[in-house]
Amino acid sequence: MSVFKSLSEEHALLLNLVGRLERASDAKDVRNLLLVLLKALEAHENLEHMVFDRESTASGATGAALALIERQHHALDELREEASELLKNVGREKDAAVQTLTRRLASLLRRHFEDEERTLWPRFDAAVGRSPRHRLGRVARAQVKAMKKELDDYRVAVEDYLT
């Protein structure tokens, strides 16, 4: 399995969480989904930092794509901090601040994944040799598999704790 197929699976997993969050109407569901999504975003960034080694790909068009992705990661970090603060005060109703944050987060993630898939991945693929891609594919596959299990376990723990 290629590194990009593994990353695509990871994106699909995160977009599924985003979709569920957008459809959630109960404040408890929103809180639970946000907690799981915030954890998933940490795992996403860790995986990307592992795959897209800044030192070997940081020049030219690939470097520009990496810079764009890093700016988006910074914006996602800020939204994660904002979400963490909001979660401390989520009441029984899904309030306007949470709805606004959900829309901003969903929009940024969709744009981020599109930029990665259309810009970064092709440039990275052209800049990295077959052997490193193969090695990264194995590592990414293992990371995504571990991430799925960890998120499932975390989701259950969050639901158990918050119910």
C-alpha positions, 0 to 999 in steps of 0.5 A: 500500500502506498503512503498516499493510500494510507494518508487518504484513509486517514483523511477519510477517517477524519472527514467522517468525524467532521461530518458526524460533528456537523450533523450532531445536534445534541450538546453531549454528542458535539462535545464527545465528537469534538474531543475525539476529533481534537485527538485525531488531529494531533495524530494527523499532524504527527503522521504528517511530520513523520512522512514529510521529512522537512529536511529532505523535501524543503526546497522549491515547489515542495518546500512552498507546499510544505510551508502552506501545509504548516500554516494550515497546521498552525491555524488548526492548532489555534482552532484546537485550543479554541475548541478546548476552551469552548468544551469547558463551557458546553451546556445542554444546548449546542450554542452559537460559538460551538456551531461557528467553531464547527463550521470553521474547523470543517472548512479548514480541514476540507481545504487542508486535505484538498491542498495536501492531496492536490499540491503537496502529495504530487510534489513530494512524490516527485521529489522522493525516490521509490525506496523512501516512498516504499518505507514511508508507505509501510510506516504510514500504514502501521500508523493509520492502523494504530490511529484507528484503534486508538481513536476507537478506544478514545471514543469509548473512553470519552463516552463512558466518562462523559455519560 
